[in-house]
């Protein structure tokens, strides 16, 4: 369940930089910039995405503007796995996670 995100990976003319365009806005008209080693304090969608991308490792800087995510990679410059992290931002039920039935929710209440 959740809202699938369509992600298109775009080439960049800057070595070590990768850009992604998605089918929904994460920031509206605001710019968000995140640096490796600086804690991401808030819990908005762009903040959650930045944390997930940094947890993957190999990321130095993330810039998010509306529906465009730009990632500056470290010296290894391997973008594998980034697209999947972005696609899964709003996916709440993942393989191996048991989905609650309506009966389970009534029993808890």
TIDO-60776 format. One record per residue (C-alpha): residue number from 0; chain; x, z, y. Coordinates in steps of 0.5 Angstrom, whole numbers, plus 500, padded with zeros to 3 digits. Last residue first. Layout:
REM TIDO-60776
n;chain;px;pz;py
NUM;A;X;Z;Y;
...
This chain:
REM TIDO-60776
n;chain;px;pz;py
108;A;481;539;499;
107;A;486;538;493;
106;A;481;536;488;
105;A;478;531;493;
104;A;485;527;494;
103;A;486;527;486;
102;A;479;524;485;
101;A;480;518;491;
100;A;487;516;486;
99;A;494;518;489;
98;A;499;513;487;
97;A;505;515;483;
96;A;511;513;486;
95;A;516;509;481;
94;A;516;503;485;
93;A;514;504;492;
92;A;508;506;495;
91;A;509;507;503;
90;A;511;500;505;
89;A;511;501;513;
88;A;519;500;513;
87;A;519;496;507;
86;A;521;489;510;
85;A;526;492;514;
84;A;530;495;509;
83;A;529;489;505;
82;A;532;485;510;
81;A;538;490;511;
80;A;540;490;504;
79;A;546;485;504;
78;A;548;484;511;
77;A;556;485;509;
76;A;560;485;515;
75;A;566;489;512;
74;A;569;491;519;
73;A;562;494;521;
72;A;556;491;523;
71;A;552;490;529;
70;A;545;489;528;
69;A;540;486;532;
68;A;532;487;531;
67;A;527;483;534;
66;A;520;484;534;
65;A;519;488;541;
64;A;527;489;543;
63;A;531;493;538;
62;A;538;494;538;
61;A;542;497;532;
60;A;550;498;533;
59;A;555;500;528;
58;A;552;499;521;
57;A;556;499;514;
56;A;552;504;511;
55;A;545;504;508;
54;A;543;511;512;
53;A;544;507;518;
52;A;539;502;517;
51;A;534;507;515;
50;A;535;511;521;
49;A;534;505;525;
48;A;528;504;522;
47;A;525;511;523;
46;A;527;510;530;
45;A;524;504;531;
44;A;517;506;528;
43;A;517;513;532;
42;A;520;519;529;
41;A;525;521;535;
40;A;532;524;535;
39;A;536;519;532;
38;A;543;522;531;
37;A;549;519;534;
36;A;554;517;529;
35;A;553;510;529;
34;A;549;508;536;
33;A;542;506;537;
32;A;539;502;542;
31;A;532;501;544;
30;A;529;496;549;
29;A;522;497;551;
28;A;517;491;552;
27;A;513;493;546;
26;A;518;497;541;
25;A;516;495;534;
24;A;512;489;535;
23;A;510;486;529;
22;A;511;479;525;
21;A;519;480;524;
20;A;525;477;527;
19;A;532;479;524;
18;A;539;478;528;
17;A;546;479;525;
16;A;552;481;528;
15;A;559;481;525;
14;A;561;475;528;
13;A;557;473;534;
12;A;554;466;534;
11;A;548;469;530;
10;A;544;467;524;
9;A;537;469;524;
8;A;534;473;518;
7;A;526;472;518;
6;A;522;478;516;
5;A;515;479;514;
4;A;513;486;514;
3;A;508;488;509;
2;A;503;494;512;
1;A;502;499;507;
0;A;500;500;500;
